[in-house]
Amino acid sequence: MKPPRFGYHDPHTIDEAVGLLARLDNARLLAGGQSMLPMLNMRFVQPDHLIDLGRVGALAQIAAHPDGFSIGAMTRQRDLEYSAALRARVPLLAEAIQWVGHRQTRNRGTLGGSLCQLDPAAELPAVCAALDAQIVVRGPHGERVVAFAEFPAGYMTPAIGPDELVTAVDLSCWPDGHGWGFVEFARRHGDYAIALAGALLSVDARGRIARAALVVGGIGPAPVRVSAAEQALLGEVPSAALFEAVAEQCRALEAMSDVHVPASYRQQLAVVMAKRALAAAHARSAVQEAA
């Protein structure tokens, strides 16, 4: 199929892009195009104007700061995958990016594009949920910061206005020695996950869990931090039995049914994925502490 007719715009600065959004009716932003172009071709979206962000160099950057990283919205997924700094300080992101599509799509796909598409089964939104990411948004009235917990406004709908765009994502690093795990189940590699889970654990000198994060994706309209499970882990000695019991909290999460699987299947998968992610996180934290 062919896309509908639209006006094409290629701004070179963030201000220029914001100005175009403010004055053009029915305009859509083009980031990596890995979701937008198929949607255009199938006429799922029919904008009058398409604003290509590919020439806005200020949106493509990975900048380290003392607490973490500020990553530009147009940073390619391949750049995230091959960043040694991110691999060292944000290993959960480095592991999750291996599950994102295929090498060809990661060459073009962007961090901001994935977040704004906000597919419930996408890996990068789940990572941002686990890391309590801060989303930097720019519009005609200036810049604002949205906590990722407040970023999903509904199914595949981010909490930004039609005249705003995401410019960067701020990620805070966990301390050295933490463990991480990211697993998912899909019909075949590269597909969107039927269910996924990411976990982060820090173990104190007594061998007890001092900090925990557990996120589940693919089962509902947005990735979910399983706060009840996180609280149940604190102060406990890590063990397979503990992880199995805590992962059962995921069975109570609201889940979607579709043509592929019923809700109950997704809930069962969420339990299994959560248990595996926690076990992987614990194994890595133990190795790092012993090193």
N, C-alpha and C positions, 0 to 999 in steps of 0.2 A: 504494500500500500504506500501511498504518498502522503506527506504531511499537508495540512491546510496552508493557505497563503498567509504570510506574516511579514512584518517589517523586521529587518535585522539590524542590530546595534552592537557595536564593539567598543565600549568605553575603555579608557586606559587608566583611570583613577577611581578610587572608591567614591569620591564626591560626584564624579560624573555618572557613575552607575546609580547612586541614590537619586540624583536629579532626574534621570530618565525614568526611574520607578515612580517618582512623584508626579511627573507630567504626562506619562503615557497611560492610556486606558487599556485594561486587559493585557498587561505585560507579564511575561514569565522570565525567570532567570535561567540561564544555561551554565552549568558548572562543568562536570565531566561528560554529561550527556548519556551516561550508560542506562539511565532510567527514562530521562526526558525524550530522547530521540525515538525509542520504541513507542512511547505514549503518543508522541506526535504522529508517527506513521500509522498508528491504529486509531487516530482521532479521539483518543481518550481525553486529550487536552487540545484546545483550539485557541491559542493566544493570537491577538492582533499584532503583538510585538514580542520579539525574542531578544533578550539582552545577554550577550555572550561575555562572561567574566574572564575568559581565557587570557586577555591581555592586561588584566589588572595585576601587575606584578606584586603589589603590596599585600595581596591576599594569599600569596604562596610563599610560606616561610615557616621554619621551625626554629624558634628562639627559646633558649634555655634561660631560666631565672632561678634564684636560690631555692624556691619551693617546688619547681616543676618546669612546665613548658607552656609557651603560648604558640599555638599552631594555627597558621592561616587557613581560612576556609577552603581556599583553592589548592591546598597542598595535595598532591597526588598520593593515592594509596600506596603506590610503589615507593615513593619517597619515605613514607612512614615505615614501610616494610624493611627498607635498607638503611635506616638511620641507626648508626651504632649508639648514639646518645640515647635514643628512645629505647632501644633494646636493653641497654644497661640499667636505665632508671625507671622505665615503664614497661617491664617485660610482659604484663598482661596484654597490652596493646600489640606488642610484637608477635605474641602467640595468636591472638585473635585474627590479625590481618591475614594469616595464612588460610583462613577459612572464607575469606571474602572473595566470592566469584572465582575468576581464573586470572592468570598472569596478564592476559590481554586486557581484561576489564580493569585490573588494578593499575595498568599503565595510564588510563584516562580517568578513572573514577577518583573523586575527591572526598576529603573528610566532610566538608560542609555540605556537599551534595547529598551524601548518605544521611547526614543528620536531618536535613530539611525534607528529604523524601520520607524519612521516619518509618520505614517499613518495620513492622513489629518483629520480623524474623532477622533483621539485619544485625551484623556483629558490632559495628562501630557504635551505634547508639547504646548497646548493652555495656560496652566498655566505658563509655562516658557516664552511664548510670553508676557503675561500680566505683568509678574514681571520683564521683561527685563533681563532675566537670562544670565549669562556668562558661556559658555561651555568650559571646560578645556580639551584640546586634547594633547595626547603624541604620538610622533613618533620617528623614528631613529635620527632626527635632533633636538630633544628636545621638549619642551612644548610650546604650544601657546594657546591663549584664543580667542574664537569666540563668538561675541555677538549673542544671539539667533536670532535676526532679520536677520542675515546673515547666519544662520546655514542651513536653507533649500536651497538646490541647485536645486531642482526640485521635481517632484512627488516621494515621498518616497525615497528621495536621500539626505542624509546629506552632508554638505560641509567638508568632511574629506577624506584624501587619503586612498588608499588600505593598506598602511602600518602604519596607525594611528588608535588609539582607544580613545574613550572618557573616561576620568578618573574621572571627577567630574563635578558638576553643582553648580555654585555660585548663590544664591538667595539673593536679597536685600529685607529687610523688610520695609513695609510701617509703618508710625508712629502710635502709639497707638490712638485709637478712629476712625480709618478708617473703612469703611464698605466694605463688599464683597458679591458677589453673583455669583453662578455658576449653570446653568441650561442646560439641553439638551433634545432633542427629539429623541427617538429611537423606533424601531418597538417593542422591548421588552427590559426589563432591562438586561444589560450585553452586548447587541449588540453595535457595533460602532454607534455613533450618526449620524443621518441624518443632524442635525445641532445642534450646541451648542454655548453658549456664557458665558463669564466670565467678571465680572466688579469689579472695585475698585474705591471707592470715598472717598475723604477727604473734610469735610465741615469746613469752618473757623468760627470764632467767630460771624461773621455777618450773618451766616446761608447761605452763598454762597459756591458754589463748588470751592475749591482751587486746587484740583488735581483729575484727572480722568484717568482711563485706561479701555478700552473696547476691548475685543478680540472675534472674531467669528471663529468657526472651523466647519469642516465637509462639507463646501460648495465648497471649492476650493482645490488646491493641497497642501496647507499648511495653518495653522492658520493665521488669518489676524488681525492686530491691526487697528481698525477703527479710524484713526487719525482725520478725519474730525469731527466725532461725539465727540471725546475727546475735541477738541478745542471748539466746540459749547457749551459744558457743562460748561467750565471754567467761573467763575464769575456769574453764574446763580443761582437762588434760585431753589432747587430741587422741582419737582412736577411731577405728572403723565403726565400732558400735555407736559412738557419739555421732559421727557423720551420717550414719544410716537413720538414726532417730531424728536428727535435726532436719534432714532432707525431706522427711515426711510432711513437714510444714508446707511444702510445695503442692501437695495433693489438694489442699484447700483453696488454692489460687483459682480465680475465675479463668476459664479457658474457652477458646473458640472451637467450634466444629466447622469443617468445610468438606469439600469433595474428596480430600485426601484421607483425613482421619477424624474421629469424633473427639469431643472435648476430653473424655475420660482417658483416651490414649495419650493426649498431650500432657495431661496431669501426671500420668505414670512416667512418661519420658522425663518430665521436669524433675521428678524425684530422683530418677536414675542419673540424669545429667548433673544435678546438684551434688549428689554423693560423690561422683567421679571428680568433679571440679574441686571439691573440698579435699579429697584425698590427694590430688595432685599438688594442691597448694601446700598441704602439710608436708608432703615428701620434699618439696623444694625448700621450705623453710628449715627443715631439719638438716638438710645438706648444707645450706648456707651458714647455719649456726656452727656446724661442726668444722667448717673449712677454716 
